[in-house]
Structure formats: structure tokens, C-alpha cells
């Protein structure tokens, strides 16, 4: 995974996955939310959310947290049907934007390998990494306030409103908004 550290990419795809757990080696995708960010503008009209039917129907620990009914994923397409379009969307942008890239990128890489697709190796912009950069910069200027790494806490620290957590599309939009706030703070 290549984390983006230099100039700002023009076209990003903010992505969030809702999964059956937090172990990237075993978690299955339940929902995918994406929203493009182009030239610093979140393109809400081009946002997309897709439910995904897990292979292991008994692996539903994440469903309650994500407010997804088992009947919704039972009728959803399998990841193998959804993944080619997602990979194409990732290939069409300058960078993939995620909050906590470790989990989502690992799950997607494993899914690509399992379905025979090539992982596109996108540049990855991780808002958790950017929070760390802001923390280090501000600690050098003044000690005191710590920025949280969780999405809701980080948003609150930057004055962003609460969002519907554990919803793939809402989290993707929330990540895009946090990215813009972090980018603004780092530009100062």
C-alpha cells in the first residue's frame, strides 16, 4: 500500500466498507460506499452505495452494528459481481481516500485475489495518517489538545457535524469531509 504524502491528488475516491468483522484476514464485505472528491469538491451526486451478499451467511456479527438486515444482504449481489466496477472506479482516480486504510485496503486486496482480479495498487490517502501529521505539526507548535483517530472523534475535533456512523455511504462522505478539513489544516 502506498500512502500519499506529497502533493494533493486532484481526483480521489472516498471509500468505506462495512464488514462482518475487523480481522482483515476473515472479514467479508457487507456494504461499499464511495463518493468522488474532485478538485476539493465532494461530488454527492456521484456517490454510490451497494450492499453485498457475504459468502458465509453465518458471518453476520457486523450486521447489527451496521443496521443492515440479514434479508437485505441475502438479496444483494455477491462481491464477485460488484468488485469489477469498484476496481474500475479506483483505477479512474488519482488516489483512494479511506479512514483507517489498513482494514479496508487489506479486505479489498484479499477479495481481488480471491476473485482473480488484479488489485490496481492505487495511491492511498488515509485520514488517520493525515491526523497523525496534524498532531505532529501542532505538537511542535504547542502542546495540549490531542486529536482522536476515530472518525467521529476526529470530525468533532475539526468542528464537523456528527454523521450516521457504520453506514458505508455516510462514512465515505464523512471521510471526504474530514479529508478536506485536514487538508486545509495542513495547508496552513
N, C-alpha and C positions, 0 to 999 in steps of 0.2 A: 504494500500500500504506500503510495507516495502522497504525503501530506503537503498541501500547498503552503508555501511560506513567502513567496516573492510577490510580484505584482498581482493585483486583483484580477481575477478572471472576469470576462465580460458576460459570459453565459454560464449559469450554474443550474443544476437541477437539485433542488432541495428534496430530500427523500427521507421517509420514515417507514420502518417496518413494525408491525405488531406481530409478535411471535408467540409460540407456545411456551417459551421459557427464555432464560438468559444465558444458557450454555450454548455458545455458537456451534459446538460440535453436534448438537442434537436438536436445537430449536427448529421448528417449522414455521414458515410464514403463514400468517392468518390474514393480514391486510397489508397493502402497499399504498402509501400516499406520496404523491410528488407534486411539486409546483416549481415552474421555472422562475429564475431570477435573472433578468436581462438588463444590463446597464444600471444596476442598482434598483430596479423596479420589480416587485413581486407580481407576476402575471397570474392573478387569481383565476381569470377566465380560462387559462390553460391548465388549471390544476386537475389532478386525476386521483381517484381512489378506487382500489379494486380489492374485493375480498378474495381469499384464496382457500381452496379446499385442501386441508392437510392430508398427507398420505396416511399418517397414523391417526385415525379418527378418535382414538382414546387419549391422544396428547392434547388435552384441552385446558391445561392449567392456566394459560394466558387468556382464555376466552372471557372469563368473569371479569378480570381486570380491564379488559378492552371493550367491555359492553357489547360483545358480539355473541349473538345467539347461535347455538350449535346448528340450528336449521339454516341459518344464513350461510355458514361455510359449507354445509352439506350440499347446497345448490350452487356454490361458487365454482369457478373453473380451477383446475389443478395448476400448480405453479409452472409446470412444463408448458402450459398454454399461454401463460401471462409473461413469462420470463423473456422470450424473444423481443417483445415490444419494449420491455423495460431496458434491456440491453441496448436496443437501438436508440432509445431516448438518452441513455447515458453516453453513448458514442457521439451524439449530436451536440453535446455541450462541452465547454472548456473544463468544467470541474463538477464533481459530485459533492453536494453540500449535505452534511449529516451532523447530528448531535450524538456524539459517542460512536465514532466510526468503527471502533473495534468490533462491536457486535453486528451491526447491520452489514458492513462490508464482508465480514467473515461468513455470515449466513448466505449472502448473495454469491460469493465466490464458491462456496460449497454447493449451492444449488446449480450454478452454471456447470460445475464439474459433473454433477450427478445427471444433468440433462444433456451433456455433450456440447454445451455452448462454451465458446471462449469468453473468459472474463475480459472485458475491454481495458482493464488497468487504467481507470480514469485518475486524473489528479483528484485528490480528496481534500476538501476543506472541512475540517472538523471544528465545530464551535467550541468543543471542550478544549482543544488545543489553543484556540484564539482566546478563550477565557484565561488560560494559563499565561499567555503573552501579556494580556492586560494586567493580570495580577503582578507579574514580574516588573513590568514598567511602572505601575503605580506604587509598588513596594519601594522601588528605587527613589520615587519622588516623595512619598510619605508613607509611614506605616499606619496600620489601623485596619480599616474595613477589609474584610475578605470577601471575595466573590465566590458564590457557590457554583459547583459544577453541574448540578441537576438543572434540567431545562426550566422548570417552573421557578426555582430559586434564582437562577441567572437572569431570567426575564424580569423578575421583580426587582432585582438589583439595578437593572437598567431602566426601570420605570415603565416597562411594558405590561400591558394588562394580562390578567390570568387567561388561560385558554383551556379548552376541553382536552385534558391530558389523556393519554392512552387511546387516542383516535389517530390513525395513520395520517389522514389529511390535515387535521388540526395541528398535529405535532410537526408535520412538514412545513406548514405555514408559520408556526411558532419558531421553528428553527431558522427559517428565512428572515423573519423579523429580527431575531436575536443576532443573526449574522450581520445585518445592516447596522444594528446598534454597535456591535463590536467593531466593525469596520470603521465606523465613524469615530469611535473612541481611539482606535489605533492610529487613525489619520492625524489626530491632534498632535 
